[in-house]
Amino acid sequence: MTRGRTDFTASESADVLRAAVDRLSEGFEDLPPTEARIPGGAEIARLLEEVAERLQNNYPYFHPFYAGQMLKPPHPAARLAYALAMWLNPNNHALDGGRESSRMEKEAVAEIAAMFGWKAPAFLGHLCGGGTMANLEALWVAGRLRPGAAVVASTQAHYTHGRIGSVLGLPFESIACDARGRMDVRVLERRLERGGVGTVVATIGTTATGSVDPLPEILALRERHAFHLHADAAYGGYFGLAENLAPDARRAYDRLREVDSIVIDPHKHGLQPYGCGCVLFRDPAVGRFYKHDSPYTYFSSDELHLGEISLECSRPGASAVALWATQRLLPLEAGGEFAGGLTDCRAAALDFHAALADDARFLPGFPPELDIVVWIPRAESATEASLRSRRIFEEAARRNLHLALAELPSEFFDLGRAGIARDRETVTCLRSVLMKPEHREWTSRILAILGEAADASA
């Protein structure tokens, strides 16, 4: 997410990594020499050529013409730091398995917590395999605090919340959304009045549309109904640093420090390799739920082992090293280079949405709150628009423009005003996640190809 150069050639990366490996090796020069046994070592070069050939059968996630799902390559600093750490392959389950990488994880997680206004030691948190595992841990803790009580989230919340509820044995219910994909607070309030709700999940950036639930209003309901409030900010968490949020979204981000737990995915806008998620708890006392008496855990240090506050045991220390290095290069601060990249992503989405609104061939949904845009081709009915969306999707791919499809409520689009018959409750729409800062400069070229695809599909 840098304004200037964003990648290195393979040769340059190899040179940088080789020099770093030499520097790393200096720390072990007092050890007796040893030769590692590498089965199949003579065939590695040939094997990598085969791997590279196989990987050509993929989408160009690194290119601005990939504007579909939430996928983009990690920052070069993250790649190289991860590769360097893999020379040791540390395990951050315990300090013995990842002594320095564990400290780097604590530092990196503290920087993420500080982005939300939480300062050590008044929080608890760690990295994990991704947003699903992070949400599992957050709802597991919530269930321990309020056993048997229901978990509720919006109909546009990530589908894994319902699945997690099933895994944990917690009742799960969905709350209807408004016409902008945000949890309907009036529906939530009526459900709370019936009782039995222990946890409310506020989604800060839904997967389909990037919508931000109305957190200030949900916090006001918590004052009256005393539920546990979890913020699923797996996708949208970093956008609090952006300078161009709309007022409603800005108010939500400004109140995030008041929730009970937060999930954020560094492997999305945090520029990290998969999988790297993060879960944070405002009250560090919830660490008591993780307590265990393992007879084989490492005991060489009295310091807190990250494995003592994580449901996962073995965890890649390389992920922590990559995150630490990236945040050292691009600090999580307002007005910085990292924050500027987020501002560019949202600006690209706003420009894209405005252009679609001015094009007689398309009908965009509501204005984006983050960097996700949804739209449909104009047609006589929602059914015909859905069919045309699929044809445009295919025509765009033939022109090397890769979009996504989503099935969303018809009410997300002003069909009546556009003269489109609402003959079904959902509509298949086109969707773009403009999560690369360079998308801001590529918007016009993407729109041109989209227009060609629309004309070819008519």
VOGUKOL-345980 format. One line per 4 residues: number of its first residue (from 1); their letters; for each residue x, y negated, z of C-alpha. Coordinates in nm, 3 decimals. Each point is the difference from the previous one (the first is absolute). Layout:
<nodes>
NUM) a) X,Y,Z | ...
</nodes>
This chain:
<nodes>
1) mtrg) 0.000,0.000,0.000 | 0.277,-0.238,-0.092 | -0.033,-0.300,-0.230 | 0.318,0.086,-0.186
5) rtdf) 0.143,0.338,-0.081 | -0.211,0.288,0.127 | 0.197,0.309,-0.103 | 0.344,0.139,-0.072
9) tase) 0.115,0.230,-0.277 | 0.073,0.359,0.094 | 0.372,-0.067,-0.039 | -0.007,-0.306,0.226
13) sadv) -0.207,0.184,0.260 | 0.247,0.287,-0.003 | 0.293,-0.239,0.050 | -0.172,-0.177,0.290
17) lraa) -0.095,0.329,0.162 | 0.348,0.149,-0.048 | 0.162,-0.296,0.176 | -0.250,0.025,0.285
21) vdrl) 0.062,0.373,0.039 | 0.374,-0.069,0.025 | -0.070,-0.255,0.274 | -0.226,0.247,0.181
25) segf) 0.264,0.270,-0.019 | 0.249,-0.221,0.181 | -0.196,0.057,0.318 | 0.082,0.371,-0.006
29) edlp) 0.368,-0.004,-0.100 | 0.111,0.152,0.333 | -0.184,0.324,-0.077 | 0.190,0.299,-0.144
33) ptea) -0.042,0.029,-0.377 | -0.268,0.238,-0.121 | -0.138,0.107,-0.333 | -0.379,0.012,-0.026
37) ripg) -0.148,0.304,-0.170 | -0.231,-0.123,-0.274 | -0.188,0.286,-0.163 | -0.041,-0.061,-0.370
41) gaei) 0.220,-0.309,0.011 | 0.143,0.054,-0.347 | -0.346,-0.026,-0.154 | -0.114,-0.323,0.169
45) arll) 0.072,-0.227,-0.299 | -0.191,0.226,-0.239 | -0.284,0.031,0.250 | -0.035,-0.377,0.037
49) eeva) -0.021,-0.040,-0.377 | -0.286,0.249,0.005 | -0.168,-0.184,0.285 | 0.032,-0.331,-0.184
53) erlq) -0.157,0.155,-0.308 | -0.290,0.140,0.202 | -0.062,-0.335,0.170 | -0.054,-0.166,-0.336
57) nnyp) -0.344,0.160,0.012 | -0.127,-0.273,0.230 | -0.140,-0.350,0.008 | 0.238,-0.301,-0.003
61) yfhp) -0.073,-0.108,0.356 | 0.294,-0.241,-0.006 | -0.137,-0.206,-0.292 | -0.257,-0.284,0.013
65) fyag) -0.204,0.189,-0.260 | -0.073,0.246,0.276 | -0.285,-0.188,0.166 | -0.210,0.287,0.128
69) qmlk) 0.043,0.165,0.338 | 0.198,-0.112,0.307 | 0.334,0.116,-0.133 | 0.328,-0.180,-0.052
73) pphp) 0.366,0.086,0.047 | 0.178,-0.077,0.328 | 0.249,-0.283,0.025 | 0.354,0.093,-0.112
77) aarl) 0.126,-0.069,0.352 | -0.247,0.255,0.135 | 0.101,0.260,-0.259 | 0.370,-0.039,0.067
81) ayal) -0.032,-0.015,0.380 | -0.220,0.311,-0.008 | 0.252,0.185,-0.219 | 0.288,-0.106,0.225
85) amwl) -0.182,0.123,0.311 | -0.064,0.333,-0.171 | 0.372,0.076,0.018 | -0.076,0.056,0.370
89) npnn) -0.370,0.093,-0.032 | -0.091,-0.129,0.348 | -0.315,0.118,0.177 | -0.172,-0.271,0.202
93) hald) -0.189,0.243,0.219 | 0.266,-0.047,0.268 | 0.304,-0.218,0.055 | 0.232,0.298,-0.036
97) ggre) -0.133,0.063,-0.348 | 0.006,-0.361,-0.113 | 0.193,-0.215,0.242 | 0.049,-0.320,-0.201
101) ssrm) -0.295,0.052,-0.234 | -0.228,0.019,0.305 | 0.126,-0.338,0.118 | -0.050,-0.137,-0.351
105) ekea) -0.357,0.132,0.003 | -0.075,-0.174,0.327 | 0.142,-0.327,-0.134 | -0.187,0.025,-0.331
109) vaei) -0.330,0.088,0.169 | 0.044,-0.290,0.244 | 0.036,-0.234,-0.299 | -0.327,0.132,-0.147
113) aamf) -0.173,-0.041,0.337 | 0.132,-0.357,0.026 | -0.160,-0.073,-0.338 | -0.334,0.063,0.175
117) gwka) 0.097,-0.198,0.308 | 0.096,0.292,0.225 | 0.332,-0.018,0.181 | 0.197,0.279,0.168
121) pafl) -0.045,0.153,0.249 | -0.370,-0.087,-0.005 | -0.088,0.246,-0.278 | 0.067,0.356,-0.105
125) ghlc) 0.069,0.117,-0.353 | 0.194,0.218,-0.238 | 0.030,0.110,-0.360 | -0.180,0.302,-0.139
129) gggt) -0.068,0.179,-0.326 | -0.252,-0.252,-0.135 | -0.333,-0.170,0.058 | -0.195,0.321,0.048
133) manl) 0.229,0.124,0.277 | 0.010,-0.348,0.155 | -0.380,-0.023,0.005 | -0.018,0.351,0.142
137) ealw) 0.219,-0.104,0.292 | -0.193,-0.323,0.055 | -0.336,0.180,0.008 | 0.144,0.281,0.211
141) vagr) 0.096,-0.256,0.265 | -0.339,-0.170,-0.037 | -0.168,0.336,0.055 | 0.204,0.065,0.313
145) lrpg) -0.109,-0.338,0.134 | -0.367,0.057,-0.088 | -0.056,0.376,-0.018 | -0.291,0.113,-0.214
149) aavv) -0.104,-0.350,-0.106 | -0.059,-0.074,-0.369 | 0.245,-0.164,-0.236 | -0.155,-0.237,-0.255
153) astq) 0.150,-0.159,-0.310 | -0.141,-0.165,-0.311 | -0.120,0.190,-0.305 | 0.302,-0.147,-0.182
157) ahyt) 0.248,0.112,0.267 | 0.249,0.266,-0.103 | -0.160,0.341,-0.036 | 0.253,0.157,0.236
161) hgri) -0.166,-0.157,0.307 | -0.292,0.238,-0.032 | 0.238,0.291,-0.055 | 0.210,-0.103,0.300
165) gsvl) -0.314,-0.013,0.214 | -0.071,0.359,-0.100 | 0.356,0.107,0.086 | -0.018,-0.170,0.341
169) glpf) -0.353,0.115,0.077 | -0.126,-0.358,0.017 | -0.337,-0.102,-0.147 | 0.048,-0.231,-0.298
173) esia) -0.252,-0.240,-0.153 | 0.014,-0.244,-0.291 | -0.120,-0.360,0.022 | -0.141,-0.167,-0.311
177) cdar) 0.194,-0.272,-0.181 | -0.109,-0.336,-0.133 | 0.018,-0.095,-0.368 | 0.373,-0.084,0.037
181) grmd) 0.103,0.342,0.128 | 0.035,-0.110,0.364 | -0.158,0.165,0.302 | -0.348,-0.145,0.056
185) vrvl) 0.018,-0.136,0.355 | -0.379,-0.005,0.037 | -0.017,0.373,-0.072 | 0.290,0.061,0.238
189) errl) -0.174,-0.195,0.275 | -0.321,0.203,-0.036 | 0.202,0.321,0.022 | 0.187,-0.120,0.309
193) ergg) -0.327,-0.085,0.172 | -0.102,0.366,-0.021 | 0.310,0.097,0.199 | 0.246,0.285,-0.031
197) vgtv) 0.266,-0.181,-0.205 | 0.349,0.024,0.145 | 0.213,-0.132,-0.287 | -0.053,-0.244,-0.286
201) vati) 0.244,0.010,-0.292 | 0.045,-0.336,-0.172 | 0.154,0.037,-0.346 | 0.245,-0.275,-0.086
205) gtta) 0.021,0.056,-0.374 | -0.224,0.278,-0.131 | 0.152,0.244,-0.245 | -0.251,-0.064,-0.278
209) tgsv) -0.029,-0.379,0.002 | 0.240,-0.139,0.260 | -0.290,-0.138,0.205 | 0.073,-0.119,0.354
213) dplp) -0.258,0.080,0.268 | -0.124,-0.305,0.199 | 0.226,0.051,0.301 | -0.102,-0.312,0.201
217) eila) -0.365,0.112,-0.002 | 0.097,0.357,0.092 | 0.212,-0.131,0.287 | -0.301,-0.197,0.124
221) lrer) -0.205,0.322,0.004 | 0.276,0.171,0.199 | -0.049,-0.256,0.275 | -0.358,0.125,0.043
225) hafh) 0.040,0.370,-0.074 | 0.353,0.080,0.126 | 0.105,0.236,-0.278 | 0.356,0.089,-0.100
229) lhad) 0.096,-0.198,-0.311 | 0.239,0.150,-0.252 | 0.123,-0.192,-0.307 | 0.079,0.209,-0.304
233) aayg) 0.236,-0.238,-0.177 | 0.184,0.278,-0.183 | -0.024,-0.188,-0.329 | -0.066,-0.359,0.094
237) gyfg) 0.205,-0.044,0.316 | 0.285,-0.201,-0.148 | -0.227,-0.259,-0.163 | -0.016,-0.203,0.319
241) laen) 0.329,-0.147,-0.125 | -0.153,-0.121,-0.329 | -0.057,-0.373,-0.036 | -0.310,0.011,-0.221
245) lapd) -0.258,0.207,0.187 | -0.361,-0.115,-0.011 | -0.136,-0.145,0.328 | -0.197,0.312,0.102
249) arra) 0.299,0.228,-0.050 | 0.233,-0.242,0.176 | -0.228,-0.005,0.304 | 0.007,0.380,0.012
253) ydrl) 0.379,0.019,-0.019 | 0.039,-0.268,0.265 | -0.198,0.217,0.244 | 0.175,0.333,-0.068
257) revd) 0.207,-0.033,0.317 | -0.320,0.053,0.201 | -0.079,0.353,-0.124 | 0.096,0.311,0.195
261) sivi) 0.197,0.179,-0.272 | 0.128,-0.071,-0.349 | 0.111,0.222,-0.287 | 0.217,-0.133,-0.283
265) dphk) 0.176,0.179,-0.286 | 0.354,-0.121,-0.076 | -0.005,0.234,-0.302 | -0.250,-0.231,-0.167
269) hglq) 0.078,-0.373,0.021 | 0.293,0.064,0.235 | 0.206,0.121,-0.300 | 0.087,0.340,0.150
273) pygc) 0.021,0.353,-0.140 | -0.284,0.240,0.079 | -0.086,0.090,0.265 | 0.036,-0.280,0.248
277) gcvl) -0.293,-0.106,0.215 | -0.009,-0.183,0.332 | -0.240,0.008,0.294 | -0.003,-0.264,0.273
281) frdp) -0.186,-0.018,0.333 | -0.050,-0.323,0.191 | 0.007,0.180,0.337 | 0.325,0.195,0.047
285) avgr) -0.166,0.202,0.278 | -0.166,0.220,-0.265 | 0.338,0.171,-0.024 | -0.119,0.219,0.288
289) fykh) -0.216,0.196,-0.243 | 0.309,0.115,-0.189 | 0.177,0.143,0.302 | 0.128,0.354,-0.045
293) dspy) 0.233,0.246,0.169 | 0.194,0.161,-0.281 | 0.271,0.244,0.114 | 0.206,-0.060,-0.313
297) tyfs) -0.015,-0.379,-0.042 | 0.339,-0.170,0.015 | 0.087,-0.137,0.344 | 0.328,-0.182,-0.051
301) sdel) -0.151,-0.346,0.056 | -0.227,-0.160,0.257 | -0.128,-0.245,-0.262 | -0.346,0.038,-0.147
305) hlge) -0.001,0.254,-0.282 | -0.223,-0.094,-0.290 | -0.119,0.359,-0.001 | -0.158,-0.071,0.339
309) isle) -0.240,-0.253,-0.156 | -0.081,0.178,-0.324 | -0.225,0.290,-0.096 | 0.253,0.094,-0.266
313) csrp) 0.317,0.176,0.110 | 0.265,-0.004,-0.272 | -0.004,-0.341,-0.168 | 0.243,-0.131,-0.263
317) gasa) 0.251,-0.242,0.147 | 0.080,-0.105,-0.356 | -0.342,-0.170,-0.021 | 0.085,-0.211,0.301
321) valw) 0.341,-0.091,-0.143 | -0.156,-0.106,-0.332 | -0.264,-0.212,0.171 | 0.251,-0.162,0.233
325) atqr) 0.229,-0.086,-0.292 | -0.283,-0.148,-0.209 | -0.126,-0.216,0.285 | 0.353,-0.116,0.073
329) llpl) 0.027,-0.112,-0.364 | -0.357,-0.137,-0.023 | -0.122,-0.104,0.347 | -0.373,0.016,0.078
333) eagg) -0.043,-0.374,0.040 | -0.240,-0.256,-0.140 | 0.153,-0.206,-0.279 | 0.272,0.257,-0.070
337) efag) 0.076,0.189,-0.318 | -0.197,0.307,0.107 | -0.303,-0.213,0.085 | 0.033,-0.180,-0.332
341) gltd) -0.034,0.328,-0.184 | -0.333,0.065,0.173 | -0.118,-0.349,-0.092 | 0.091,0.073,-0.363
345) craa) -0.195,0.327,0.004 | -0.314,-0.172,0.123 | 0.049,-0.286,-0.249 | 0.022,0.256,-0.282
349) aldf) -0.329,0.156,0.114 | -0.172,-0.340,0.017 | 0.124,-0.091,-0.348 | -0.108,0.337,-0.136
353) haal) -0.346,-0.026,0.157 | -0.049,-0.354,-0.137 | 0.099,0.109,-0.351 | -0.243,0.291,0.011
357) adda) -0.278,-0.235,0.112 | 0.067,-0.219,-0.305 | -0.006,0.294,-0.241 | -0.344,0.080,-0.143
361) rflp) 0.095,0.368,-0.025 | 0.041,0.058,0.373 | -0.177,-0.048,0.333 | 0.234,-0.010,0.300
365) gfpp) -0.112,0.083,0.351 | 0.042,-0.240,0.291 | 0.325,-0.203,0.019 | 0.290,0.204,0.141
369) eldi) 0.102,-0.051,0.361 | 0.341,0.161,-0.053 | 0.144,0.124,-0.332 | -0.262,0.248,-0.125
373) vvwi) -0.237,-0.093,-0.284 | -0.307,0.199,-0.114 | -0.210,-0.063,-0.309 | -0.234,0.161,-0.253
377) prae) -0.054,-0.052,-0.371 | -0.327,-0.173,-0.079 | -0.267,0.237,-0.130 | -0.375,0.049,0.001
381) sate) 0.000,0.213,0.314 | 0.220,0.118,0.285 | 0.007,0.343,-0.162 | 0.130,-0.138,-0.330
385) aslr) 0.249,-0.223,0.182 | 0.131,0.308,0.181 | 0.048,0.187,-0.325 | 0.177,-0.297,-0.157
389) srri) 0.228,-0.033,0.303 | 0.125,0.352,-0.060 | 0.056,-0.068,-0.371 | 0.189,-0.322,0.072
393) feea) 0.210,0.184,0.258 | 0.105,0.252,-0.266 | 0.058,-0.262,-0.270 | 0.213,-0.209,0.234
397) arrn) 0.213,0.305,0.088 | 0.061,0.061,-0.372 | 0.147,-0.352,-0.006 | 0.221,0.070,0.305
401) lhla) -0.220,-0.203,0.236 | -0.092,0.221,0.294 | -0.308,-0.101,0.200 | -0.213,0.188,0.252
405) lael) -0.366,0.097,0.021 | -0.216,-0.032,0.310 | -0.359,0.088,0.081 | -0.144,-0.292,0.195
409) psef) -0.344,-0.120,0.111 | -0.182,-0.184,-0.278 | -0.070,-0.284,0.244 | 0.370,-0.092,-0.014
413) fdlg) -0.074,-0.142,-0.346 | -0.260,-0.266,-0.083 | -0.172,0.221,-0.256 | -0.327,-0.194,-0.009
417) ragi) 0.161,-0.331,-0.087 | 0.205,0.173,-0.270 | -0.311,0.162,-0.148 | 0.118,0.353,0.081
421) ardr) -0.272,0.243,0.106 | 0.070,0.158,0.338 | -0.104,0.353,-0.091 | 0.229,0.167,0.254
425) etvt) 0.122,-0.080,0.350 | 0.369,0.019,-0.089 | 0.200,-0.105,-0.302 | 0.330,0.126,-0.135
429) clrs) 0.224,-0.304,-0.013 | 0.354,-0.080,-0.105 | 0.242,-0.084,0.279 | 0.347,-0.152,0.015
433) vlmk) 0.236,-0.025,0.295 | 0.232,-0.288,-0.087 | 0.251,0.084,0.271 | 0.317,-0.097,-0.183
437) pehr) 0.093,-0.369,0.030 | 0.096,0.000,-0.369 | -0.365,0.073,-0.085 | -0.053,-0.374,0.033
441) ewts) 0.212,-0.057,-0.311 | -0.146,0.296,-0.189 | -0.369,-0.079,0.044 | -0.050,-0.145,-0.347
445) rila) 0.164,0.300,-0.171 | -0.210,0.242,0.205 | -0.316,-0.191,-0.091 | 0.089,0.007,-0.368
449) ilge) 0.039,0.379,0.000 | -0.318,0.036,0.207 | -0.184,-0.201,-0.264 | 0.131,0.223,-0.276
453) aada) -0.109,0.307,0.194 | -0.346,-0.146,0.058 | -0.047,-0.080,-0.368 | 0.119,0.346,-0.104
457) sa) -0.244,0.166,0.242 | -0.307,-0.196,-0.111
</nodes>
